Amino acid sequence: MTPGNPPTRTAAGAELEERLAAPLGLRERKKLKTRRAIRAAAFGLFSEQGYEATTVDQIAAAAEVSPSTFFRYFPTKEDLVISDDYDPLMEVSFRSRPADEPLIESVRQAMTDPLRQVLAAEREEVLLRMQLYRAVPAIRARALAEMQRTGEMMCRLLAERTGLPADGLELRTLVAAVLAVSSEAVQYWAERGGHDDLESLLNTAFRSLGSPGL
């Protein structure tokens, strides 16, 4: 990819974008398209020339936006790396699960179902993101903040299902455990070059939790 030539979407990428855009209005759809174009351009450049060597100006040129537009979507280059479209898909998936399904099973399905589509569309991007988590301290620090935000979202979802307080210790502990084991599974997958089946690894990780009694 050269600056000024945005990456071509794959069929899986187009399908993922349509799924993300489905509940949005026209204005938010345009924002989603721009955000994803900037991110795709960035990861293309990261793959070609490395994270540190890639500038915001280069990313903006490759995505055909101005640097000021880049910063409207991503306050820093690190924010671009840690941001993804997984959380909205996970929330929709969780809400679609049967109300009488065991809670941990609903959480597992809510995490693995969207993952299939994300990996089909952006496998190399996900792999590179995890490699950058390990290699760049500033990205690791921002990733921790992003994980906390995801945890708060999950606690709210689980509170709706269970009636337990979203900020109570029981749900916070469960969500912390889920995020820890899923993070380890994804890191393990990335460390092995993404050759394993990530969904199987996540299922193994969830089995390690045992029964939370919920």
Secondary structure by P-SEA (a helix, b strand, c coil): ccccccccccaaaaaaaaaaaccccaaaaaaaaaaaaaaaaaaaaaaccccccccaaaaaaaacccaaaaaaccccaaaaaaccccaaaaaaaaaaccccccaaaaaaaaaaaaaaaaaaccaaaaaaaaaaaaccaaaaaaaaaaaaaaaaaaaaaaaaacccccccaaaaaaaaaaaaaaaaaaaaaaaacccccaaaaaaaaaaaaccccc
